[in-house]
Amino acid sequence: MVDKFAMSRHSACRNMRVILVPRSFPSQQNGTCTEGLAALHLLWAVSWAFGPSESLHYGERNIVMATTLTSDRETKKKRIITLVLMAIFLMSASYFLIDQKDETIIVVSFPNGRALEAEVADTPEKLLFGLAFREMLPANSAMIYIFEATGHNHIWTKGYQFPVDMIWVDESHHIVGLKEQVPPCREDVCPQYSSAPDAVRYAIQTEAGFIKREGIEVGQELKYTLRM
């Protein structure tokens, strides 16, 4: 005899993607799990990063239920709505509305004397989103990714509004790879760009055309200065 409660629970799970809480979340750079994001932040991030179907598949494998199903259908609906609103609020407060003066800035100096003020991406949120949802990259600015470890790390342009150049830098601050005019991606599944076969600790995203205009080449050494 079929367990009606199990069937009901399975049906509910298919429609409750937004109230699942991941134990950990894979960074888009290196595919390893990164702890530390608030659970509700991840609910929205999983769906955004992998698309609706992929986030459901991810949930089936790696996440556990955050609330106990009850027999009261209306109560469950209210809980779902409340969690969705909380997720949106927390994500907005912690990422999209963050004040620029609180950002960590590293001044990246190139051999030709050119310098860029690079916003540091060193948190799970920033490593995932990068420059997504921004209308433009201000003049003389960039984003520098600081990965957890040296390796074949990945970045992408999911949700970007403009093309970028990518500069791959190793542990000793030497350029080991370049990629120009990388277009934005507005699809559910986006290509990931890596430094392979070279291992890197940093990646820098600049405005498109920067590499060619400034004569940036593999082998050049960069200097980093933390802006106080």
C-alpha positions, 0 to 999 in steps of 0.5 A: 500500500502506498504511503500517502504521507510520503507521496504528499511530502514528495509533492510538496518538496517539488514545489518548495525550492525556496525554503530549502537550506544548503549545507554548503554552496559551490563557488562558481570559480572553482567548484568547491563548497564554500561555507559562511553564506547565510542560509537564506542568501543561498536559497536565491543564489542557487536558483539564480546560478543554476536556473530553476531546473538545475537548482531543483536537481541540486536541492535533491542532492545537497540540501535538507528541509528547513521546515517541517511540513504540517497538515495545514496547507494554508500555514505552509503557504504562509511560511513559504511566502514569509521565507521568500520575502526574508530571502529577498530582503536579506540578499538585498540588504547584504549585497545589492544595497551595500555602501561603496565606502565599505568595499575593500579596494586594491590599487592594481599597478601595471608595468606601463604606469597604469593603475586601476582601483579594483573592488575586491571579490573575496566573499562567497557572494562576490565570488558568485555574482562578480559584476552582475546586475551593474549597469557599467564599470566606472572609469579606472576601476576593475574587480579583482577576484581573490580565490581561496587557493591557487588552482584552475579557478573559474569566473563567468559573466552571468547577469552582466550588462557589459563585456569585460576583459579578463586577466589571470594572475598567479601567486607571484602577481605575474600575468599568466593568461588573458581573455579579451572582449568576453560578452555578458551572459543572460542565459540560465547556463553560462560558460565558465572561463578559466586560466587552464592550463595555468594555476592562478590565485587572482583574476581581474575583470576590466572594461572591454578593450583595456588589455589591447589599449594598455598593451597588457601581456603575459609575463608582466608583473603587477603590484597590489596596494591596499587603499586605506 
